[in-house]
Amino acid sequence: MNAIAKISPDNFATYQEILASTPIFDGCKNEVISEFVSNSSIQSFSKGEIVYNYSDKANWFYLVLSGYVKLYRETMDGQEAVIDIFGANKIFAESAMFENFIYQENCEAVEKTDLLRLPLGLLSRKIEDVQILAANLLNHNIATKKQKNKEIEHRDVQTASQRIGCFLLDLCSQNKTNSTSIELPYDKILIAAKLGMQPETFSRALAKLKSVTSIQVNGSLVEIPDISELSEFCCSACSSSFPCKS
Amino acid sequence: MNAIAKISPDNFATYQEILASTPIFDGCKNEVISEFVSNSSIQSFSKGEIVYNYSDKANWFYLVLSGYVKLYRETMDGQEAVIDIFGANKIFAESAMFENFIYQENCEAVEKTDLLRLPLGLLSRKIEDVQILAANLLNHNIATKKQKNKEIEHRDVQTASQRIGCFLLDLCSQNKTNSTSIELPYDKILIAAKLGMQPETFSRALAKLKSVTSIQVNGSLVEIPDISELSEFCCSACSSSFPCKS
């Protein structure tokens, strides 16, 4: 069972800062942010615990403090389609306020995860009179739409190996040097699901990627001796080039 | 070369009505809509003509009056990824105002097409003080994001035949009876591209769909004697069921 904790006065300022640094609350006045923090709590989930289910009444939206959550839908014949995976500092489930306050997908913690739980009704009321909040939400959704277009493009024109390479490049895009080693953020089965592949397809495609580039994979550690080589291999089948703006 | 025509005073009210009936201008005051119509013109394109190119300066957004446009991006190795296809009454390219007024894709008329060309700068200024316009844009983008999630889900869990069936079901979803005949809105190569398939994959998957359901295809005419049968075949691998809300 997940645990819910109030925010102590000692930590209030920390959560104000975390919230203020998200794109959705960017530029909002302190009193607006404080109102959200005052009405929030911290919810801790263990691996595999459900945060909410599809068609549940949506009273809350969330910010990831640590860990990862998986948003997914189930098809009638029982397959699982992963919509998104969110890690630290990402806000999610806020769109439910435009869906009659009904969650549109299932949400599950994929490892030990702490979430900041914020009242969705407050957000809905605030966007009516805090203009910057409405503008931020619009920007956020436009950026998401762009990202989704990119994901569709990749499924259509990239090979499975190129899509895995692209996922790896996203993880090292902040890096300035041409060689790097990165830690996979979550397990390979989940990465496969995020990329819309069966685990077997993912294994074969990863083996292919290792054979045509110099990357090496050891458990969750990936050595990329030559980022340019990897980006050349992946980005040839993409309309953007490395490093991606998105 | 495409032709540009001013809107005559006789037709002014018609275009006001068309604009007022779009989700983005829903509920906007007459004077706001009139200001847009006053600054619009009608642009006619023949099949294959370019409306704008990726990275062009974006001065305009568009409403389709008749015909179809294809929005697409090109990968570095020359493949084409179709992002969207828009027909009558759809507004597009408005998101460019959040991209420093630079178009983010190519746009081409896929048949003889008339567009209403509207000033993007005016839209950008208006959403700052016409709150309903900002709210409509937000709703529009949330709906688009939802649609994109569905497209990603379909690419991940549906077979090619099921995706073609789903495309057909979308065309007959307004119908109340269980049997119908529909006209394909544009040619099969473009439908294949919209669904992210190679033309050969599309042909094989359509043949499979005809063999496992009772649909019949004659050129661009599709006979669907039993919509329930088709929806059962397609929707089993989807988290929604027919008729889709989106």
Interface residues (C-beta under 8 A of the other chain):
Chain A: Y54 R73 E74 T75 M76 D77 Q79 A81 V82 I83 S95 F98 Q104 Q131 A134 A135 L137 L138 N139 N141 I142 T144 K145 K146 K148 N149 E151 I152 E153 R155 D156 V157 G196 C235 S236 A237 C238 S239 S241
Chain B: Y54 R73 E74 T75 M76 D77 Q79 A81 V82 I83 S95 F98 Q104 Q131 A134 A135 L137 L138 N139 N141 I142 T144 K145 K146 K148 N149 E151 I152 E153 R155 D156 V157 G196 C235 S236 A237 C238 S239 S241
